[in-house]
């Protein structure tokens, strides 16, 4: 397996096309390749490779097992996976530390493989091999490659609204296919934000669904969104202030920037304290739940 190493195309690169190949319809050039076969494979790598190979083999059976019922099943599964999914595996990330204290998500993580096997058995019992191929194979491969598309196409084609120092770009057609994940430059600029479509015209269906759940109290809190929101406000204040730089002296600009920064950080601090209080309350409720029903939980549990 060989991955491309890419970088932005500079003016000096136009004179040397022998060493670097420009990707069509973009300002990105290929500077080399990376061989992933030579590295040491861990057990999780082998497990993932077997699973990915299995679902791709199932997907290859799609032309021979097609039916409109199976197609509708795969399409509905694609919508549910992309919009209404509630939990998934996660690795060691600082922005999901609170999930380690929640019994529901830890249960999902520890029994993740059994849910997949159960879904496969249910699909086969419901509609036979055709449902298994389309409901498990085709749907999973489609969603996988859409996910890969975010981390490939959105680093090649599109535009940058924020100077993030990388190749991340906002791409409207990827956003439509992935329910908002294609606004990738926004995501790189505000990593903790649950909302990727920051402009009114940037369609973000996943965020709209989360917002509805929050209003219905199905999702009582969205982790760290408040902090990202206030950082977004801070950047927007900086943009608005920059538009007035031709009218104000440098000393006045610094005073205004300092005042805006202080007020925004104070508001961010208040929002952060409210969020911490809410998380502590939820953790206390989880601990009470675990004590009441005898659920054992190891607080020192280490993730892969």
Protein Blocks (a to p, Z undefined) as FASTA:
>chain_A
ZZdddddddfklmmmmklpccdehiabdcfbdcdfklpccdfklmmmmmmmmmmmmmmmm
mmmmgcfklmmmmmmmmmmmmmmpcbdcddddfklmmmmmpmklmmmmmmmmmmmmmmmm
mmmmmnojmlmmmmmmmmmmmmmmmmmmmmmmmmmgccdfbdghpabdcdfklmmmnoop
mmmmlmmmmmmbmbfblbfklccfklmmmmmmmmnomambaghklmmmmmmmmmmmmmmm
mmmmmmpcfklmmmmmmmmmmmmmmmmmmmmmmmmmmmmmmmmmmmmmmmmnopacdfkb
ccZZ
